Amino acid sequence: MTSVPRIQLNDGHSIPQLGFGVFKVDPHETVRIVSDALEVGYRHIDTARIYGNEAGVGTALAESGIPREELFITTKLWNTDHGTQSAFDAFDASLERLGLDEVDLYLIHWPSPKGDRYVEAWKALEQIRESGRARSIGVSNFLVPHLERLLAETDVVPAVDQIELHPAHQQPATAAFAEQHGIAIEAWGPLGQGKYPLFDVPEIADAAEAHGKSPAQVVIRWHLQRGHIVFPKSNRRERMAENFDVFDFELSDAEVQAITALEREGRVGSHPADVD
Ligand SMILES: NC(=O)c1ccc[n+]([C@@H]2O[C@H](COP(=O)([O-])OP(=O)(O)OC[C@H]3O[C@@H](n4cnc5c(N)ncnc54)[C@H](OP(=O)(O)O)[C@@H]3O)[C@@H](O)[C@H]2O)c1
């Protein structure tokens, strides 16, 4: 069994650096897809209330028979639930759908700044963590001003910030701020969600050829060597296996630097200011 490295979080817990994401995984297919991912070897699953597939994730986990302590499960609070009581209720409902007594990581999905209740939501997550039902808490899509506000107005520093991050869009300001404050970076859309022609870029294609690996494997390897936590999504079992088979080669410093130099603010998802 492949041993996936773990990243130490600022609260004493650790997280498998490579996991499996289920954004846009059809709820009707989720049991099959997550079961495949668990069979391939993934033990870290990233879902969210808004994906509509927490129940399928829970069924696959239960059917797998894998001991709970070997699994790392993340879910997220949706934007319409930032009030204190609605956050508690949303969290309970997520646990119920997942069939779990606790999650390993609970995130605020977006700051949703127009509603301006993310500080209230964060205080609710602090209480959820205190109750022991979320081992770690963090945020997603938070930019520097949102993080600064949490640091100034609340007690717990987020364990992670999950942001869009791939070679064409690396969010250096947010990543540097997070590093300064001990917040681990989780890279969503690590393959550019298939919307950016990452795999045709010579720096990636050349490294793939040099190592006898696929362009996707090179991009995932780049994330790992940059210290990101990463959970590529695929509906296809052969790609799940390909994306997991990234521990038998290493990119040179020059290759990592060449891929890092591909930054061009190539956002493929939404800007955090625009998501309510
Ligand atoms: N916090 C947030 O706001 C947020 C937003 C987006 C995503 N996320 C999380 O991040 C996870 C990963 O991001 P993502 O799913 O958006 O995008 P992604 O992992 O960057 O890309 C997924 C796309 O790449 C394709 N793909 C996967 N492996 C491939 C391979 N080896 N070769 C070629 N193509 C491949 C998939 O197609 P097939 O399925 O057909 O293989 C799919 O179209 C999500 O599942 C979710 O857990 C979080």
The ligand as an SDF file (V2000), in Angstrom:
LIG
                    3D

 48 52  0  0  0  0  0  0  0  0999 V2000
  -13.3560   24.9810   -2.0220 N   0  0  0  0  0  0  0  0  0  0  0  0
  -13.7980   25.1980   -3.2370 C   0  0  0  0  0  0  0  0  0  0  0  0
  -14.4290   26.2390   -3.5310 O   0  0  0  0  0  0  0  0  0  0  0  0
  -13.5380   24.1720   -4.2760 C   0  0  0  0  0  0  0  0  0  0  0  0
  -13.8170   24.4670   -5.6350 C   0  0  0  0  0  0  0  0  0  0  0  0
  -13.5440   23.4850   -6.5850 C   0  0  0  0  0  0  0  0  0  0  0  0
  -13.0160   22.2620   -6.2010 C   0  0  0  0  0  0  0  0  0  0  0  0
  -12.7860   21.9940   -4.8590 N   0  0  0  0  0  0  0  0  0  0  0  0
  -12.2350   20.6890   -4.4040 C   0  0  0  0  0  0  0  0  0  0  0  0
  -11.0460   20.4120   -5.1400 O   0  0  0  0  0  0  0  0  0  0  0  0
  -11.2060   19.1300   -5.7870 C   0  0  0  0  0  0  0  0  0  0  0  0
  -10.3900   19.0640   -7.0590 C   0  0  0  0  0  0  0  0  0  0  0  0
  -10.7310   20.1410   -7.9220 O   0  0  0  0  0  0  0  0  0  0  0  0
  -11.6820   19.9990   -9.2050 P   0  0  0  0  0  0  0  0  0  0  0  0
  -12.4290   18.7220   -9.1030 O   0  0  0  0  0  0  0  0  0  0  0  0
  -12.4930   21.2310   -9.3220 O   0  0  0  0  0  0  0  0  0  0  0  0
  -10.6880   20.0090  -10.4310 O   0  0  0  0  0  0  0  0  0  0  0  0
   -9.3520   19.1760  -10.8430 P   0  0  0  0  0  0  0  0  0  0  0  0
   -9.1110   18.0700   -9.8970 O   0  0  0  0  0  0  0  0  0  0  0  0
   -8.3120   20.2030  -11.1100 O   0  0  0  0  0  0  0  0  0  0  0  0
   -9.7620   18.6370  -12.2760 O   0  0  0  0  0  0  0  0  0  0  0  0
  -10.7420   17.6760  -12.4710 C   0  0  0  0  0  0  0  0  0  0  0  0
  -10.8590   17.4990  -13.9850 C   0  0  0  0  0  0  0  0  0  0  0  0
   -9.6470   16.9420  -14.4970 O   0  0  0  0  0  0  0  0  0  0  0  0
   -9.9160   15.7120  -15.1510 C   0  0  0  0  0  0  0  0  0  0  0  0
   -8.8180   14.7860  -14.7950 N   0  0  0  0  0  0  0  0  0  0  0  0
   -8.5970   14.1810  -13.6030 C   0  0  0  0  0  0  0  0  0  0  0  0
   -7.4850   13.4190  -13.6380 N   0  0  0  0  0  0  0  0  0  0  0  0
   -6.9840   13.5440  -14.9040 C   0  0  0  0  0  0  0  0  0  0  0  0
   -5.8670   12.9900  -15.5430 C   0  0  0  0  0  0  0  0  0  0  0  0
   -5.0420   12.1490  -14.9120 N   0  0  0  0  0  0  0  0  0  0  0  0
   -5.6350   13.3370  -16.8400 N   0  0  0  0  0  0  0  0  0  0  0  0
   -6.4730   14.1740  -17.5040 C   0  0  0  0  0  0  0  0  0  0  0  0
   -7.5520   14.7380  -16.9210 N   0  0  0  0  0  0  0  0  0  0  0  0
   -7.8210   14.4200  -15.6390 C   0  0  0  0  0  0  0  0  0  0  0  0
  -11.2680   15.2560  -14.6360 C   0  0  0  0  0  0  0  0  0  0  0  0
  -11.9820   14.5440  -15.6140 O   0  0  0  0  0  0  0  0  0  0  0  0
  -12.6260   13.0610  -15.3340 P   0  0  0  0  0  0  0  0  0  0  0  0
  -13.4310   13.1340  -14.0730 O   0  0  0  0  0  0  0  0  0  0  0  0
  -13.4270   12.8110  -16.5630 O   0  0  0  0  0  0  0  0  0  0  0  0
  -11.4380   12.1490  -15.2170 O   0  0  0  0  0  0  0  0  0  0  0  0
  -11.9730   16.5860  -14.3600 C   0  0  0  0  0  0  0  0  0  0  0  0
  -12.5220   17.0960  -15.5640 O   0  0  0  0  0  0  0  0  0  0  0  0
  -12.7390   19.0700   -6.0040 C   0  0  0  0  0  0  0  0  0  0  0  0
  -13.1780   17.7970   -6.3870 O   0  0  0  0  0  0  0  0  0  0  0  0
  -13.2080   19.5470   -4.6610 C   0  0  0  0  0  0  0  0  0  0  0  0
  -13.0680   18.5410   -3.6810 O   0  0  0  0  0  0  0  0  0  0  0  0
  -13.0440   22.9480   -3.9160 C   0  0  0  0  0  0  0  0  0  0  0  0
  1  2  1  0
  2  3  2  0
  2  4  1  0
  4  5  1  0
  4 48  2  0
  5  6  2  0
  6  7  1  0
  7  8  2  0
  8  9  1  0
  8 48  1  0
  9 10  1  0
  9 46  1  0
 10 11  1  0
 11 12  1  0
 11 44  1  0
 12 13  1  0
 13 14  1  0
 14 15  2  0
 14 16  1  0
 14 17  1  0
 17 18  1  0
 18 19  2  0
 18 20  1  0
 18 21  1  0
 21 22  1  0
 22 23  1  0
 23 24  1  0
 23 42  1  0
 24 25  1  0
 25 26  1  0
 25 36  1  0
 26 27  1  0
 26 35  1  0
 27 28  2  0
 28 29  1  0
 29 30  1  0
 29 35  2  0
 30 31  1  0
 30 32  2  0
 32 33  1  0
 33 34  2  0
 34 35  1  0
 36 37  1  0
 36 42  1  0
 37 38  1  0
 38 39  2  0
 38 40  1  0
 38 41  1  0
 42 43  1  0
 44 45  1  0
 44 46  1  0
 46 47  1  0
M  CHG  2   8   1  16  -1
M  END
$$$$
